[in-house]
């Protein structure tokens, strides 16, 4: 687990918007997101997605699917890569939670605690989960470069 100081130091390499996503739980516009190294939300290349701040392995491209939402979507995370918790912003603001359809489950990087997105119970088999991620909170590592 990274210390707060390590997280802030590692975040210095990010753009202001990427920092806002990762550290302040901002959300990128649908169909517009790019990973920190420029791969679009709809990238279909084989490889892995790692945390933009930590480098923690989060998702394999084999778990990525087209959800139609405009955000990178995965049906499963790499074991130990992410943590799921009730979204603290939804919990603190009942009006916001109502607008969002209830308190959402936030997905964070297990190493840095950075915000990645949310997980919903409307994904495909085999898990039925949809990890709806912000591309700007991740870096894509093409399979050929591993």
N, C-alpha and C positions, 0 to 999 in steps of 0.2 A: 504494500500500500504506500502510495506517495504522500509525502507531507504537503501541507498547504504551500510552503515555500517552493518545493519542487514543482508542484502543479503550476504556480504562477510563473516560475522561471521557464518551464517548458511551453507555456502558453504564449510567451513573448514572440514566438515564431509565427503565430497565427495572425490572420487579418483581424481588424476590429470586429467584423461581423461573425467570423468563426469563433472568436473569444466570447462574444455575446451568446452564441448558441451553447457553447460548452460550459461556460461559467455562470451564465445568468438565465439559462433555459429559454432562450429565444427560439423561435421556429422560423425556418426558411420558407419561402413561398413554394407552393407545389409546382412541380415540373421545372424548377429553376435551380435546384441544388447541385453543387459540385463538391467532390471530395477536396481535401486540402491540396491534393496534387492534380486537380483538374478533371477528374473523371465524373461524368454526368450521373444524375440520379438513376438513369436508365441503362447504365453500363452493364453489358452482358459478358464481359471477358472473364475467363477463369482466374481465380486468385482469392485473396483474403482481404478483409476489412479490419483495420486496426484503429485503436483510439488515436485521435489527432494529438492528444497531449501525452498519453502514456506509451503508445506503441503496443498496448495490450491487444492480443488477438481477440476479436469480437465475433465476427461472422465469416463463414465460408461462402463463396459465390454459389456453391451447389445448393445452399439453402435460400437463395434469393429468388424472388418471383415477381411477376408484374401484377401489382394489386390494383392498378388503375387510379391510385390516389395521388401520384406525382411525387411520392417520397420513396427512397429505397426501402423495400420491404423484404423481410426474411421470415421463414417459418420456424427457425430455431437459431439460438445463439450458441457459440462455442462454450462448452461447459467451463464455468469459472470465469468467463470473460466479462459478464455483465451482472448487475444486481437489479432487482425489481423492488419498487416500494411505492406506497401511495404518494401521488404527486403532492408535495408540500404546498405548492401555490394553490392547487384546487382545494386542499384541506383547509387552508387559511381563508379562502374566499368562497363561501357557499353559493353566491350568485354566479361566480365563474364556473364552479363545479356544475351547477344546473345547466348553464349554457353549453358546457362540454358533454352533457349527458350523464353526469355523475363524476365522482372522484376517479381520475384516470390512474393507471399504473405507469409510473415513470421508469424508464430504463436508464441506468447510469453505468459508466465504465467502472468495473470492479477495482481497478488499480488507482485511478485518479479521482473517482467520484464525479467526473464530468457528465453533464447531461447529454444523452444521445437521442432520446425520443420517448415514445410510449409503446406499450404492448397492448393489443386488443384481442379478444377471443373470437375473431371472425376470419382467421386464416385458413389455409388449406390443410389437408392431411399431410403428414401424419400427426402434427401437433395441434392443429386448429388455432394456432397463434399467428398474429401478424405483428411482427416487430417493425414498427413504423419509425424509421430513423431519419435524422437530419444528415444529409451527405456531408455537410461542412464540419461535422464533429468527428469525421473519420478520414483516414488515408487509405487508398486502395493499393494493395501490393499485387501486381500481376503475377500469375503463377510462374511464368518464365524467369522472373527476377528473384524468386525465393532462394 
